[in-house]
């Protein structure tokens, strides 16, 4: 999103790819966020070929270092990198009141806010529209990361936190009815506290 300022673009692209690659060493499916960098470059209509190469250099840097450390310390190439990433489509662990309630509130509030968020894109200045689109793309990618997570224990929903926080906050700012805004915020605050006690 900060590519909009057109300052230190190379550094920003390298850093984003570098940290996404590091995250993928700990949780493989976070590598899906790498596509967000490429989509951002496409949305900003950046035709400079060097900018398109830099994210791949960032990812390659992390993997070359991890391969090197793996060979030196563990005498194999794939100690840190899993070439057969685990995934699971077993959602039976969500069959509890706590999970069903939390997921329902999260997705319903997120989807409701996203509808208004998408409508709000047209009202934004041209300079900000791309940033709005990137947040929506981050939300979609985060949903795929949650869907692929091998261990469905609730921690995978942290990937949805950042884009949903931006989307819901933006929606709350547009609500004109004070009573509705307070109910909306109250539900968001009270439900997690109640679920902790269950």
Secondary structure as GFF3:
##gff-version 3
##sequence-region A 1 198
A	DSSP	three_ten_helix	2	5	.	.	.	ID=ss1
A	DSSP	alpha_helix	9	26	.	.	.	ID=ss2
A	DSSP	three_ten_helix	28	33	.	.	.	ID=ss3
A	DSSP	alpha_helix	34	43	.	.	.	ID=ss4
A	DSSP	alpha_helix	49	74	.	.	.	ID=ss5
A	DSSP	three_ten_helix	92	94	.	.	.	ID=ss6
A	DSSP	alpha_helix	97	121	.	.	.	ID=ss7
A	DSSP	alpha_helix	126	148	.	.	.	ID=ss8
A	DSSP	three_ten_helix	155	157	.	.	.	ID=ss9
A	DSSP	alpha_helix	158	174	.	.	.	ID=ss10
A	DSSP	alpha_helix	178	197	.	.	.	ID=ss11
###
